[in-house]
Structure formats: C-alpha cells, structure tokens
C-alpha cells in the first residue's frame, strides 16, 4: 500500500504516504467547483511528471558524476473539455550554472523524456518539454 486517502469534505482530500507519514491535501480546481485551496488531482499529475523527470535526471547525473545541483522545474497543465481531461502538460527545466557537454545534455534530456511517469502518461496528452541549459 502506498497511501491512505480521506475525503474531508468540501471537495478536499487528505492523502497520507504510508512509509513516511507525509501528507498531501487536495482541492477541486477553481474552474471545476473547488476553491483552488490546494493542489488538484490533475495538478499533481503534472507535478509528478516534472518531479519524476528531475529525479531520474538526478539519478543519471549522479551515476556519471555530473553536477545537477540547483536544477529546478516549473509545470503547467492545460485542461481540455468534452471529455474534461488533461490535454497538455508544459514543463520547463532550468539547469543553471553548469557547463554541460553535448553528450551530458543528450543523456539528461533522454532520461527526462523516458522517465517512468512519462511512460505512464496517455499518448493523447501533449507533453511540451523545454530544458534551459
């Protein structure tokens, strides 16, 4: 078991990670009956993709002695209608202050594009990835 979720009312849920006890609260988005007081479930999908990209890039960098310190990412989901779903995820990864070789850039970008969450995203969802070196 990964987590336990409780519906706390008013379109809010509280998810507790079993191993660590970390808690994530969610709310329905403001454009879908919620107040936008926390991550929405679809926000977490985009955020999970960005986190997975950074994490797997970090694993690849660590294995090769590449300094990836201070890398960051921002993400945005774009909702489509009929049916309501995530239509696009835009991710921008910033890799500051390091002089990456072309080979290192290729390895890290390929790692991001093939991370486990990316492999789990439905092919109808357009993922736009920008890496700023």
Secondary structure as UniProt FT lines:
FT   STRAND          3..9
FT   TURN            10..11
FT   STRAND          12..17
FT   TURN            18..20
FT   STRAND          23..27
FT   HELIX           30..32
FT   HELIX           41..64
FT   TURN            69..70
FT   STRAND          72..80
FT   TURN            81..84
FT   STRAND          85..94
FT   TURN            96..97
FT   HELIX           102..113
FT   HELIX           116..120
FT   TURN            123..124
FT   STRAND          126..132
//
